[in-house]
Amino acid sequence: MKYINVLTIAGSDSGGGAGIQADLKTFSALGCFGTSVITAVTAQNTMGVRSVFGIPAAMIKDQIQAVLEDIKPVAIKIGMINRAEVVQVIEKELKAYNHSVPVILDPVMVATSGHRLIEPDTVKQLVEKLFPIVNLVTPNIDEAIILSGLGINNLDEMIAAGYKIIEKGAKAVLIKGGHLLGPTIYDVFILGNETPVVLESAYIVSKNLHGTGCTLSSAIAAEMAKGHDLLPAIKIAKHYISAALQAGSEITTGYGNGPLNHFFDPLKLIIQ
C-alpha cells in the first residue's frame, strides 16, 4: 500500500499562507502526501514581502533527486522560481524522471503586495525550458500579461493572451481571472488549439486571498495524482478553492491579507 505522493517545488512563505506551506496544506486537505523542494526563502507576513533569499541551485538539485529517487511523486507542482539556473536544474531533473507524471506550473512572478519575485531573464528561461515539459501553466492576470505581452482588461483579452501563451510552447493554460473584479469571476482554460473553456465562479467577498494561486495549482496537481484528467481536476480544484475562500472569509490572521481556510473539510490520507 502507498500514499498518493505529490511534490511541490516552490518558495517558502514564513507567513504560512502561500508557497510551500499552502501547497503542503492543500495536498493534505485533499488526501495526498506532500513532499517539497524549497527554491527560495521569503521573509513575509500578511502585510507583504520583506526579502527573498534564493536557495543555491546545487541544493535544489539535491532536494529534487532525494525525493524523486525514493518517494516518487505521481504529480508535481512547480511554483516560485526566481533564477535562470534553477529553471535549468528543474528541467534537467524532471526530464530524467517519469514523463507520464503530470506537472503543473504556477509561474509566480509578482506577490499580491506588488513585490517582484522573479528576475527578468528567468521569464525567458521559464518559457523556453519548462513550457514544453509541463502539462498546464496557471498564470494570473498580471503573469499572463508578462508571458503573453498583451494587455488584459476583459474576457476576450484573457482568451487572446491564452492563445499567445500556447503559441509560446505551453501545452495547456489556465488564466485565473480573479484580478478582474466583478460579480462573476472568469477563468479561461485552453488546451492546445482547442476552443477555450470559460469557467465561472461567484465572487467571494474576502480580504483573505493570500495564496489563492498557489493553492489552486496544488489542488489541480493533487486531483490529477488521484486519477482525474486535466479539465475535471481543474473543476474540482476550483470548487475546493471557492469553499476554502468562503470558509476563511471571516477569519482574522495578522493585520493584512490573510490565507484561505485550507482545512475546512479535510480528507483522510488516501492509500492506493
N, C-alpha and C positions, 0 to 999 in steps of 0.2 A: 504494500500500500504506500501511496505517496500523497503529499500535499500538492496542490496546484501552485507551482512556483512561478512568480513574476518578478522580473528585475527592473529596478529603476536606476538610470544613470542621470544624475542631476545634481543641483546645488543644494546646500543645507540652509535652511531658514531658522535662525535662532529663535524667532518668534513662534515657530511651530505651525504656522498656517499654510505655508506653501512649500514648494520644493520637495526634497526627500521626505520631510516629515508628513506633508499632505499625501504624498504617494503611498507611503507605508500604511498610513491610516486608511486610505481608500482600499488598498489591497486587502487589509484585514477585515474591513467592514463588508467587503463583497466576498469573503470566504476564501481568499487566497493567501499564500505565504509569501511575504515580500522580502527580497534581498536588495542590496543597494551598493552603488558605486558613487562616491561623492566627488564631484568635479570642482567644486568651489565651496568656500565657507563664507556666508554673509553675516554681517552684524546688522540685524534689523529687528523691528518690532511692529506693532500695528500702526505706528506713525510714519514708517518709511525705512529705507535702506541707508545705513551709515557708511558701510565699507564692504568691499568684496576682496577675498583672497583666493586666488586660483591654486588648486592642488597641483603639484608637479605632475607633468604628463607621465613620467615613469611610474609614479604611484597609482595613477588612474589605470594604467595598463595592468599593473599587478592586481588591483582590485577586480578588474574585469576578468582576468584569467583565473583568479582564485574562485570566483563564483561560477563561471562557465564550465570549468573543469570538474566541479564537484556537485553543485546543487542544480544545475541545468534548468534554467527557466524555460517555460513553454510560451512566454510572451515577454516582450521587452518594451519599456517606455524610456524615451530619451528626453530630458528636459534641458536645463541651462548648460550651455557650452559657450564659454566666453573667450576661447583662444583657438587659433587655427591648428596648433599642434595637437590639441585634444581631439579635434574633429578627425584628424588623421589616425590617431590611435584607435578611436572608436570604429572608424571604417575598417581598419585592418583586422581588428579582433572580431568584429561581427561577421565580416566576410568569411572568416575561418570557422565560424560556428554554423549551426544547423540553419540552412537557408529557408526551411519551411516555417520557422518560428516567426510569428508576426511582430513587427516593430512599429511603434507609434512615436512619431517625432513631434514634440511640442516645442517650436522654435522660440524659446523665451529670449526676448530682446530688451524689453522695457518693463520695469516694475510699475505697479499701479501708481506709485508716487511720482513716476516720471524718470526715475533713476535708470540710466542706460546700463544694461547688464552684459553687453556683448561688444567686442572690439569690431570695428567696421570691416576689416579684412576677413574676419571669421564668417561673415554672412555669405560671401562668395564661396568659401570652402564648404560651408553647410550645404549650399545648393548643389555644388558640383560633386561632392563626395558622399553625402548622406541621402539626398533625394532618391538616387537610383536604388538604394538598398532598403528603404523603409516602405511600409505598406500604406501609411497615412501621415500627412502633415496637418497639424491643427493650429494654425495661426489665429490670433485675434485680429481685430480690425487694424490696429497700429502695425502689427507684424506683417499682415497681408499687404499693407501699403509699402513697407520696406521691401518685401520679397517680390512684389509684382511691379513696383514702380508706378502704380496707378493710384489716383485719388479714390477714396471710398466714402460716399455720403448717403447711399441708399442701396436697396436690394439689388438692382440691376448692376450697379458698380461692384458689389460684392461678387456677383456671378462673373463679371468680366475679369476681375482680379483672380478669381479661382482658376479660370481657364489659362490665364497668363502664368500662374504658378505651375499648372500642369505642363505647359509648354516648356518650362524650365527643367522638367525632368521628374516631377512628382507623379507617382502612380495614382494617388488619390489625395484630395484635400478637403478639409472641413474648416471653413472660415466661420469663426464664432462671432456672432453679431451683437454681443452684449453691450458694446460701447456705443451702438446706435440706439439710444434710449427711445422707448415708446411703449404703448400698452402691450404690444406683442414683440417678442424677440425672435429674430430670424437667424438661423444658421444655414449655411449653404454647403452641401456635400456634392462633390464632383468626383466620379471615378473615371479616369481616362478621359476620353472624349464623349462620354455618355451625357445624356440630358441631366441637368442639375436637379438635385433633390433638395427642396426647401423645407426645413424642419422648423416648426413654430412652437413656441412656448410662451406662457404668460409671464409678463414682467413681474418680478417679486420685489417689493419694496423692502430694502435692507441695506445697511451700510457695511454689513459683514460679507464682503465679496472676495476677501483676500484668499488667494489660492484656488479660485474657481477653475482657471485654465489648467493648472497642474492636476487638479482633481479629476477633471473631465477626461484628459488624456490617459490618466492612470486607470480610470474606470473602464475606458474602452479596451485598454490592454488586458485588464482583469477579465472582462467579459469574453474577449477573444481567447484568452487562456482557458476559459471554461467551455469553449467549443462553438461559440457563436460566430457567424460570418460578420464581415465588417459593418454593413449598414444596420443589422439588428443589434450589434454590440453598441453602436453609436446611439441608437434609440433608447436602449436600456440604460446606458450611461447618462444620457440627458435626463431621463426620469429620476435617476438617483441624485443628480445634481440639483434638480428642482426641489426635490424633497429635502435634501440637505440644506439648501439655501433657506427654505421656509422654516425648517426646524431650528436654524441658527439665527433667524432674523431678529429675535427679541433678546438675544444674549449679549451681554457686555463683556468684552475681552480687551483690556487695555483702554487707551484713550482715543484710538483711531479706528481704522478699518479692520474689523475682526475676521475670523475664519468662518467657514461653513461648519455645520454640525455633522461631522463625518459619521459619527456613531449613533445616529438617530434610530437605526434599526439593524444592528449588525448581524451578519450570518455567522454560523459556526464555521470553523475551517473545514473546507471541503476536501475529502480524501478520495483519490481516484482508486 
